Amino acid sequence: MKLTEEERAMLAGAMGSARQWAIRHQIGVGDFFDAEDSVPVAQAHIMADTESLGEAGVVWLEGLAALPERERRVKVPTITDPRGLDLESYKRLRQTDAMADLETRAVTAFEALGVLMTNTCINYQTVLPPVRGEHLAMGDTGVVIYSNGVMGARSNFEGGPSALAAGLTGRTPRYGYHLDRHRVGTRLFEVRHQPRDLADWGALGGIVGRAVNSYWGVPVITGIEAAPTSDQLKHFGAALASFGSVAMFHMPGVTPEAASLADAFGGRQHPAAEPVAAADFERFYAAYAASGDKVDVVVFAAPQLSLFEIQQVAALIDGRRINPATALIVTTSPEVKFAADRMGLTATIEGAGGVVASGICFYQSYAREMAEANGWHRLLTNSAKLVNIIAGYGYAPSLASMERCIDSAVAGRIV
């Protein structure tokens, strides 16, 4: 990689050991991906929940935090993905004090590094939306695909150490989706069955993601009759990334780099369209069907809920009671949680027997340990991303609309 004078100074240790580690890490990543140089980034987003970090990861962070302040502070705005637990609600979910202690240590270390504890995977809805053409170092796959596809910003999937390195150096290796040539369409899909709700949008993402199944694939989606909302694109992109490792998509007439179908393919002739029909949706749902089964836990998460989604949940549960044998968990960002508290939405959901957790996302929050502690097995959600992930934690997941999820929580079985 070609290094700037500042980067050479970092590598020589002139700016402290933290930045020396960071630039070495980035050179290693850049060499692996044949990056010619690095590019300045406007912000970084760190995935570093304590379940993934473990004791060793937290000790390593504490070592960085113990360095002199001028050496350890991040150079660009650096934010965090959902945390391992919510200190206000963890006991209700039967998470342990040991988990809470590890979380507190990690937060203290991040704060010493100058990291902003946003604790969210929907930063584009609640903190600072990316801008078209802006280079970023974002961690969460749903954040990356939304930033690239919906906002027209530029980021690769950044692992936790890589995102922290970007925060410390203010740059990231220039490869992948920082380059024009990787941002053009590679496959064309024609939607012949319109998604009706957020679960359908997630199902569409899962169907297309399975078909593409490549980080370097950029699907182009046509046939959508009305411009999707932010929440619809959020669920679509999160599932697309989860099922296919996809980091970008185009929707002609909707997403910023695809004013037309020709734009989406960079002016090149596009391939034949692959249809996505009603039967494809039916098969997708059938893989997660469990009608009549007792439901142990209903989860709204992955991605965290926007304020509008929280309002929808509150309206559907208002005046009803969740079955005593079923848990209902809603996760959202701290900013949305504060607004939901202020507007009485949290009180409505928790008054019906639910839990509204701040700054977490279910599968990153010791999901297996919660299952064992609470006796949970059958999980119901409207998140296609979550059903794709959560079976690995010992759950039997089912996918349904938000309305069916609430009705099932009240009935205690999947209706």
N, C-alpha and C positions, 0 to 999 in steps of 0.2 A: 504493500500500500504506500501511496505517496503521502507523506506526513507534512503538515504545516510546521512552522517554527514553534507555535504554541504546543502542538502535539508532541514534537521532539522534546520540548522542555518537560512536559508531563512524563514522557517515557524515561527521561533521565532522572526523575525524582525531584525536580526543582519546585514542583507544586505540591509535594507531600506524597506519602505512601498510598493514600486512598486513590488519588487521581492516577498515580503510577500503576496501581493494580487495574484501575478502570480502563486505561488506554491499552494496556497489555491485553486485557480481555477482548477489547474491541478489535485490536489488530488480529488476534486469533480468529475471531468470528469473520472479519473481513477477508482474511486469507482463505478461509474455508469456502466462502462464497465468491471468491475472485473479485472482491471490491477493489476498484482502483484507488479510492480515497474515501474520506468521510464527508458527511453533510451536516451542517448545523441543524439542531432541532429546537422547536419552540417549547415543547414540553415532553415529559416522560411520565409513564404510568406503570407502576410496579405491581405485579402479582406476587404476593409474598405472605399468604395466610400461614398461620402458625402450624396448622396440620402438615403443610408441606415443608416448612422451615425446620420444624423439630428443634430439639435442644441445641444441636450443633449449629444450625442456621442462625438461631437467635444469639448464640455466643459469638459467632462471626460478626453479626451486625453490631453487637456490643463492643467488639474490638474496634470497629470503624468509628463508633460513636465516642470512644475514649480518646481519639486523636485530637490534636489542637483544632480549635473551631475553624480557623482559616483553611485548614487542610480538608476538613470533612464535609463542609457545607456544599450542597448541590448548587450548580451554576445556573440551571433553568428551572422553571416551575415543575415540580415533581409530585405526583399524586399517587394514591394507593387504590388498589382493587379491594373488593370486600374482604373483611377480616375473618379470623377464625371463630370469633363469637362476639355477641353483643353483651357487654357487661351488665346491662340493665335487665336482660331477659334470659341469660344463660341457665339460671337455676330452674326456671320453668320448663326448659327443654332438657333438663337433667344432664347438662354438661357439668364438668367438674371444676373445683377450685384450682386444681393443678393446671387445667387448660387456661383458666382466667389469669393465673399468675404468669404463664408463658406469654400470653397475649399482652399483658401489661408491660412486660420487659421488652417485647418487640416494638410496641408503640413508643416507649420511651427512647429506644435506640433510633427509630426512624425520625422522631422529632428532633433529636440531637443533630441529625444529618440535614435538617431543614426541609424534610419531606412533609408535605401537607396531607394530613390523614383524612382524605375524602371518603375512603372506604366504599368505593362504588364502581360498578361495571356499567353505569349509565351516566358517566360524566358528561357525555355529549347532550344529555337532557337536563343536567342539574348544575354543572360546574362551569365549564368553558368550552363551548362547541368548537371543534376544529374548523379551520378555514381552508378553502380550496387552494391547493398548491403548497400548503404548509407541511413541512417535514416534521415528523413526530417519532417517538420511540414508545409505542403503546404495547401493553402486555396482554390484556384480556383479548381473546380471539373475537368476541362480539364487538368490543370497542374498535379493534383494528378494522374489521370488515365494514362497520358503520362509518368509520373515519374515511376509509378509502372509497367505498362505494357511494354512500349517501352524501358525504360532505366534500369529496374530492381532495381530501388531504392525503398524505403519503406516509405509510408506516408498514413495516413488517411485523410479524408476530415476534415480540421480544420476551425472552425468558426473564425471570426475576432479576438475576445478576446483570443481564445485558441492559435492562431498563434502568437499574440503579447506576450502571456504568455511564449510560447516556446522561443521566441527571448530573453526575459528577463531572463529566467532560463537556457537556453541552452539545454533543454530536453523536452520530451513529454511522456505521459503515454504509456506504452508498451501494446498495445492491437491491435486487428484488423490486418491490413496489415503490422504491424511490426513483426508479428508472422508467422512462416513458415506454420502452419496448415491452415491459411486463404488464402494462396496464390496459392492453387491448383485449377484446373478446376472443375466446378460443372455442366456445360452444354456444349454440343458439337453442333456446327452449321456448316453445309457444304454449302458453297456459290456455287450456280450453275448458277449464272449470274454475270459476271465480272463487277465491277464498272468502269465507263469510265472517270469520272471527279470528282472534289471535292464534288459536290452536291450528286453524287451517293455514295461516301464514307460516307458522312453524313447520307444519307438515310439508308445505311447498318447499321450504328451505331444506328439509330432510330429503325429499325426493330428488331435488336437483343436486344436493350435496353428494348423495350416494352415487349419482350418475357421473359427476365430475371427478370426485375422489382424488384430487390433486391440489397441492398448495399453489402450483403454477397455472392452474386452470382458472379462467375468468368467464363465468357463464353470463350470457346476455338473455334477459327475460322479456318476452313480448306477450301480448294478448291480455295484459292487465287493463281493465276497462276504466278504472278511476284511479287517480293518484293516491297511493297508499299514505296512511298517517305515519308519524314517527314511531308509534308503538308497533304498528304492523311491520314496518321495515326493520325494526329492532328484533322482533321475533323471527322474521324471515332470515335476517343476516346471522343471528346467533345460531340458528339451526343449520344453516348452510355451512357455517364455519365448523360446527361440531360434527356433523355427519360427513363432511367432505374435506376438512382442513382447508377450505377455500378462504382467501383473504380479500377478495374483491369481486364485485359483480356490477353489471350495467343494466339499467331499465330505461330504454329509449324514451325520451320525453319526460323522464322523472329525475334520473340521477345526473349530476352536473357535467360529466365527461361524455355523455351520450345524448346529445340533443336529437340525434337521429340514429337509425340502425347503422348507417355507414360510419358515423362517428364512433360508435361502440366498437367497430372492428378496424378502426384506424384507416378507413378508406379502402380496405381490402375486401375482396369478395367474401361474403359470409357463408358458412356451411349450411347444409340443410337443417331446417328446424326439427327439433325433437319434441313431439307433443307431450303435454302433461294433462291428462284427462281425468274425469271423475273416478274412473276405475283405479287410477294410481293413488288417489287420495283414499279410496276405500281399502286398498291393500295396506297402505301405510297405517291407517287406524286399526285395521284388523290385527296387525302385529302386536298391538298394545291393548287389545280389548279384554275386558274382564267383567262383563255385565252381571250384576247380582252379587258379586264378591263383596265380602266385608271390606271396608276401607279403613285402614289404620291411621293414615295421615294424608291430608290434602295440603299441597304445597304450591304457593304462588311465588316463584323465584326463577332465576336463570333465564333471562336477566332479571335484575331487580325491577320492581314496579314503579312506573311513573305516578305522578299525582292523579292523573286521570284514571289509571288502572285501580289505584287505591279507592277512588270514589266509586268506581263500578262495583268493586267487591263490597264496599260498605252498603251500597244501595241494594245489592242482592241479598245481603244477610240481615238487613235492618228488620227488627221485629221477630227474628227467628232465633232458634237455639241450635248450636252444633251438638250432634249426638255425643253423649258422654264417653262413648268408646272410640271416638274419632278426634284427632287433633287437626287444627287448621293453623297453618303458618304462612304469614305474609312477610316477605323481606323487601326492604327498600333502602335507599340511600339516606344518610343522616339528614340531608337538606329536605328531602321529601317527607321523612318521618316527622321533622319539626313542623312542617306545614300541615301534615295530616293530624297531628296532635292539636294544633291551633284551630283547625276547622272542624274538629269533633269526629273525624273519620276513624281515628284510632279507637276512640271510646266506643263507637258503634260496633266495630269488629271485635274488640276485646270484650265488650259487653255481651256479645253472643257466644263467647267462649274461645275466641281465637287469640293468637299471639302475633303482634306486629313487631318484627325485629329490625333493628337499625344497623346498617353497615355490614351485613353478612349476605352470603348467597348460599343456599342450603347445602349444596354438594361440597363446598369448601369449609364446612363447619363441623367436622368430625361426624359426618353423616352415619357412618357405620356404628360408631359408639352411641350415637343417639338412638339408632334402631335397636341396639342391644339393651340399652337402659330403659327404653319405653315399650319394648315388645312390638315394634313396628315392622311390618313386612309389605303389605299392599299399599302402594303410594299412588295417589291420583294428582294430576297436574294438568294445566293447559300449556305447559312449556315443552315443545318438542325437544329442545336442547336437553332438558332435565331427564326426559325418559331415555335419551340416548346415553346418558352418563350414569344414572343412579343405580342401574342394575349391578354395576361393578362394586357397589357398596352393600350388596345383600338385599336390595329391595326388588319387589315385583312391580314395575311401573305401568300405569295406564294413562292414556292421553284423552282429554275431553275438553269441551268448551268451558269457559269460566262459569257459565250458568249451570252446566251439569256438575261441575266440581262443587259448587256451593250446595246444590240440591243433594248431592251425595254425602257431603259433610253433615248435613242436617239429618239425612236418612240413616247414616252409618253404613251404607252399602253403595256400590256403584249403580246408579240408576240410568 
